[in-house]
Amino acid sequence: MQISRTNIEKQDQTDKEVRVLDIDISVPIDVNFAMKTLGLPDLFYMMIAQFEVMTMNEQLERLCRGIQKQDWKEMKVGAHNLKGSAGYIGVSRLHYAAYYVQLFYVNHNYDQMVAFYPLIIETAVEFKIEYKKLLAEKNQTPLVLTPEDEQVIVAPGYRLIKYNDKLYCVHQDQSVQEREKQHKEQMRKPSKFQGTQGDQVSNSNTINQISINNNNNNNSVRNNIQINSNANIQRQNNNNRNSNAFKQQQFQQQQQQQQQQFQDKQMISRPSNQDQPVLNNKSQINQLTNMQLLDEENKSQRSLQKQQSVLQNLKDLGQQVQIASERPIELRESQRYKQNADLTDQMRQISNKSKQGLKSSHRRDPRDSIDKQIEQNKRLFQDEQQASVDECQCLKSLCPDMMMSTPNLTSSNTQSSSLFSNSQCLIF
C-alpha cells in the first residue's frame, strides 16, 4: 500500500523512547494489574464502565481523521491518549496496539502506523465485549450483547468481519484469513518485556490459552473481591470492637470518678471521731442540741440580714438611677424655658424695630392724607376765587358802564361775582 508522506519535517521528532507498561496480554483486561494500580475494586469497575464513552470513542474518531487526512500527528495523539488510559485500567492489548502506533510515528515509519491501525480497532471491540462480561459477573446478571456492542468507529475503506468467533478489521479487498495471520504477528509485547507473562499469543494454542487464562482471571477476580469484602468486614468488626471497648472503658472511669467524688464529699461533711464529744448523759446531749439550734438561728439571722442589706442596696441603687434619669429631663425643661424666653425677647426687639421703621418711612396714616387733601382743596378753591376777582377787575377796567348798571353786585358775594365774571367773560 502506497502512502504519500507529506509534511514530515513538521512532525515531532523528540522522545525516541515511548513509555509502555508490562501488562499480561494473554487476556484482554489484566484485572490483577489494574487492582494493584487502583487499589479499589469499585473504582476499577467504575472506570472500565466509563472508559468507552469518556475516552475510547473520542480517540477512535481522532485516529479515523488521521487516516483520512494522512495526518500522522493526529494519529499519534489519538494513540498516545488510548495507550495511557488503557494501561491505567489494565486493557493490555489495546495498550500495546496504541503503543506500536506511537512508536512508529516517533521513528517516522508511517506505513507501519497505518498497518497497525486495524489492531487498535480489533482490540477496542474486544474490550467492549470483555468489560461487559466482567460487569455481568460482578453484578451476577446474565450477559446480553447487542449488535452495537460489536461495532466501533472505523475509517473509510475498513470494515469489521467476524471469523472464528472473533472480529477482525479488514482493509478493502483483504481476506479475513490474511488479517488473522497479521493479527497474531502484531499482537505481542515489546522486546524488552520478552520472557515475561503473556509475551506471545501468536502460536497454535493461542485460543485455548486465552480461554484458560480468562477462566483463571475470572476466578482470581472473584477471589479478590471475596477477599477484599471479607477484609473490609473484618476491619469493620475490629473497629466496632475497639470503639465499644474504648467507650466501655471511658464509662467505667467516669463511674469511678463520680464514686470517688461522692466519698470525698461525705468525708468532708462527716466529722471525725476525734472532733466528736463523748456524750455520757442526757443533759450533755440536750446542751449540745441547744447549742446547735442556737448556731442555726444565728446563721439564719445572719443570712436574713445579708438579704435585707442586699435589698436595701438594690433600692438605693434604683433611686439613684431614677434620680439620674430625671435630672436630664429637668435640665432639658430649663433649657427649653431659657430658649423660649430668648426667642420672646428677640421677637420684641424685632417688633420695636419695625415700628420705628414705619415712623421713619414715607408711609402715612390714611387720616393724615385725608386732612391734607382737604387743605389742598381749600387752597385750590381760594386760588380760583382770587382768579375770578382778578378777572372782574379786568372787566371793570374794560366796561365800566356795564359794571355800573349792576349795583347789586357786591364784593361780599364772591360766588355770584365769580359767576357773573365767568358769564361776562363767556360773552366776550
C-alpha angles and dihedrals in degrees: 000000000000116000123182113229108216129173092009092151090060095057123104109264099180131103100041089187118067119205116241135171129234102242130158109257095186086090128041091233121031098211095179092055092048092049091053091048098046100029097209127078094209091054091051094052092046092052097048089049091054098039095084096052100033101043119356101060093047094050092046088056089051091052090048091054091047092053092048096047095032086236101158095183090055088053091048092052092050092048092047093053092047092048094053097045095042093049092051093061096035100256089152104177095047088046093057095041090055090044092058093050091052092045093052090050091055090050092045092241097141095164090062090048088060092042092056094047092090089054090059091051093049095048091046092055089045090054092051091057096040099051091051089054090053092049092048091052092047093049092038092233129135117267113248117186124188129197088257090063089065095051132082135165111285132179121255112278093034128096138175119243125183115227127166091354090304132102119234129189107229124193117220110300096358115131122238092236091056091049091049090055092049091049092056091049094047098044100083138109122259118274093254089061096047113130094033125106117302095004094150132029099165097096132102094264095053098113095046091046091050093051092048091047091048091054092046090047093051091049091049090050091052091047092049092049092048092047092049093048092048091047091050091049092048091047091050092049091050091050091049091047093050093046092049092048091049092049091048091050091050091050092051092049091051091050091050092049092050092049091049092050091050091051092048091053091050092050091051095049094042114079118231124251091250093057094048113093120233108250114204105165143019096259092060090048092051092047091052091048092051091050091052091049091050091050091051092049091049090050091049091049092049091049090048091051090050091051092049091049090050091050091048091051090050091051092049090048091050091051091049090050091049092049091047090049093049096048096069089052092054091046090049091050093050092048090049091051091050091049091051091050092050090049091051091052091050091051091051092051091049092050092050091050091050092052091050090048091053091052093050095043127088093254114113137197113262092236091057091052092050092052091049091049090053091051091049091051090051091051092049091049092051091048090053091050091051090050091052091050090052090052091051090053088052091052091049091055092048100041111021094162094057093048091050092055090065104063093163091071108100135175092240094068099065096167095057092044089052091052092046092049090049092051093047090049090050091051090054 
